[in-house]
Amino acid sequence: MKVQIDPGRCQGHGRCYDLAPGLFAEDGEGYGQVVGDGVVPPGEEPEARLAVANCPERAIDLVEEA
């Protein structure tokens, strides 16, 4: 599973990096960005789903890897 942020939809609310700091960080302007390559480590799936569910702009997507 990977997370990704659509920078066109992100409005910088910061919920992603508040809820899942191991997966997201803020850029220099306060917008969310994915940490590393976006792969969700084992055990952090609940945080990833929580970040997706709490993004008011629906800018975060989970991608299931085949």
PyMOL commands that set and color helices and strands:
alter all, ss='L'
color gray80, all
select helices_A, chain A and resi 15-19+45-54
alter helices_A, ss='H'
color red, helices_A
select strands_A, chain A and resi 2-5+24-26+32-34+60-63
alter strands_A, ss='S'
color yellow, strands_A
deselect
rebuild
show_as cartoon
